[in-house]
Amino acid sequence: MIAAKQYDLALNALGDPTRRAIFEKLEKGPLSVVHIAEGLSVTRPAVSQHLKVLREAKLISMEQQGTRSIYSIDPEGLQVVRAYLDRFWDEALHNFKTLAEKTEIENQK
């Protein structure tokens, strides 16, 4: 049940376009708030609030390097979202296989 709550938080966090943009910036590697805020149409304090939501959803982690906070994608948090989405993919593949087998049997008649 904890995992269900975690993927719920993660999906809700990614539902905001600014948070998605921040998350996508971190795809290339760890960044400081200053670098994350570059090119975004929100203030640095707003970026910090978005980072807080992403951290609470366990999608990103933070590491202190001197006076700077460095953010990066948290692979464990991302795995929870992936496991959730994989359930749908597995079901879609199963349905496709069933349909393909049924069509093959019908074509052999």
C-alpha positions as CSV (number, residue, x, y, z in Angstrom):
1,M,0.0,0.0,0.0
2,I,2.9,2.3,0.6
3,A,4.0,1.9,-3.0
4,A,0.6,2.8,-4.2
5,K,0.7,6.0,-2.2
6,Q,4.2,6.7,-3.6
7,Y,3.2,6.3,-7.3
8,D,0.2,8.5,-6.6
9,L,2.4,11.2,-5.2
10,A,4.8,10.9,-8.1
11,L,2.2,11.0,-10.8
12,N,0.5,14.0,-9.2
13,A,3.9,15.8,-8.9
14,L,4.6,15.2,-12.6
15,G,1.1,16.5,-13.5
16,D,2.4,20.0,-13.2
17,P,4.1,21.3,-16.4
18,T,6.8,23.2,-14.5
19,R,7.7,20.2,-12.4
20,R,7.9,18.1,-15.5
21,A,10.2,20.6,-17.0
22,I,12.4,20.5,-13.9
23,F,12.4,16.7,-13.9
24,E,13.3,16.6,-17.6
25,K,16.2,19.0,-17.0
26,L,17.6,16.5,-14.4
27,E,17.6,13.8,-17.1
28,K,21.0,14.9,-18.2
29,G,22.5,14.8,-14.7
30,P,22.6,16.6,-11.3
31,L,22.0,20.3,-11.2
32,S,21.9,23.1,-8.7
33,V,18.8,25.3,-8.2
34,V,20.5,28.1,-10.2
35,H,21.0,25.9,-13.2
36,I,17.5,24.3,-12.9
37,A,15.9,27.7,-12.8
38,E,17.7,28.9,-16.0
39,G,15.1,29.2,-18.8
40,L,12.1,28.6,-16.7
41,S,9.4,31.2,-16.4
42,V,9.1,31.0,-12.6
43,T,11.2,32.5,-9.9
44,R,14.0,30.6,-8.0
45,P,11.8,30.4,-4.9
46,A,9.1,28.9,-7.0
47,V,11.6,26.4,-8.4
48,S,12.5,25.5,-4.8
49,Q,8.9,24.8,-4.0
50,H,8.6,22.6,-7.1
51,L,11.7,20.8,-6.1
52,K,10.3,20.2,-2.6
53,V,7.2,18.5,-4.2
54,L,9.4,16.4,-6.4
55,R,11.5,15.3,-3.4
56,E,8.4,14.5,-1.3
57,A,7.2,12.3,-4.2
58,K,10.7,10.6,-4.1
59,L,11.3,11.4,-7.8
60,I,14.4,13.4,-7.0
61,S,17.0,13.5,-4.3
62,M,19.2,16.3,-3.0
63,E,22.8,16.3,-1.9
64,Q,24.6,19.2,-0.2
65,Q,27.9,20.2,-1.8
66,G,29.3,23.0,0.4
67,T,26.6,25.7,0.3
68,R,24.9,24.4,-2.8
69,S,22.1,21.9,-3.0
70,I,22.5,19.6,-6.0
71,Y,19.4,17.7,-7.3
72,S,19.3,14.5,-9.3
73,I,16.7,12.0,-10.3
74,D,16.1,9.3,-7.7
75,P,16.1,5.9,-9.5
76,E,14.3,4.2,-6.7
77,G,11.4,6.6,-6.8
78,L,11.3,6.4,-10.6
79,Q,11.1,2.6,-10.4
80,V,7.8,2.8,-8.4
81,V,6.3,4.8,-11.3
82,R,7.7,2.4,-13.9
83,A,6.3,-0.6,-12.0
84,Y,2.9,1.1,-12.0
85,L,3.0,1.8,-15.7
86,D,4.4,-1.6,-16.5
87,R,1.2,-3.2,-15.2
88,F,-0.7,-1.5,-18.1
89,W,1.9,-2.5,-20.6
90,D,1.9,-6.1,-19.5
91,E,-1.9,-6.2,-19.8
92,A,-1.8,-4.6,-23.3
93,L,0.8,-7.2,-24.5
94,H,-1.3,-10.0,-23.1
95,N,-4.4,-8.7,-24.9
96,F,-2.5,-8.3,-28.1
97,K,-1.1,-11.9,-27.9
98,T,-4.7,-13.2,-27.3
99,L,-6.0,-11.3,-30.2
100,A,-3.2,-12.4,-32.5
101,E,-3.7,-16.1,-31.5
102,K,-7.4,-15.8,-32.1
103,T,-6.9,-14.2,-35.5
104,E,-4.4,-16.9,-36.5
105,I,-6.9,-19.7,-35.5
106,E,-9.7,-18.0,-37.5
107,N,-7.5,-17.6,-40.5
108,Q,-6.6,-21.3,-40.5
109,K,-10.3,-22.3,-40.7
